[in-house]
Amino acid sequence: MSRMIDEALETMRDLEQVGAVSKQTLRDFEAQAVPPPAYSAEAIRCLREHLHVSQAVFAAYLNASVSTVQKWENGEKKPSGAALRLLSVIERRGLEVLV
């Protein structure tokens, strides 16, 4: 992350600690300031296998087609936008967060 983003995040966290901004505002700011990580085909397959779900079940949680998940895992396509955010959330918190 860049130094400016780091400093902005630190400032927002300090403002939240003194009550100048809410926890929700801080979370919203962090979500916008911190880009989701990139996921390789191997990382997506490993994440799905770690969760012990099939491609079909994983696709259902992500509101994507099985074909899309297959293409991600084969390296034919890369997830972007909302899919990257969902993968990041699932990686950190598990599938339960989407239920």
Residue pairs with C-beta under 8 A, 6 or more apart in sequence:
1 34
5 33
5 34
8 29
8 33
9 29
9 30
9 33
9 34
12 21
12 25
12 26
12 29
12 30
13 26
15 21
15 26
16 22
16 23
16 25
16 26
21 29
31 85
36 84
36 85
36 87
36 88
37 84
37 88
38 78
38 84
39 47
39 72
39 78
39 79
39 84
39 87
40 75
41 72
41 73
41 74
41 75
44 69
44 72
44 73
44 79
44 87
45 73
47 87
47 90
47 91
48 55
48 58
48 69
48 73
51 58
51 90
51 94
51 95
53 61
53 95
55 66
55 69
55 70
55 73
56 66
58 69
59 65
59 66
59 68
59 69
61 86
61 90
61 95
61 98
62 69
62 83
62 86
62 87
64 83
68 77
71 77
72 78
72 79
79 87
86 98
89 97
89 98
90 97
90 98
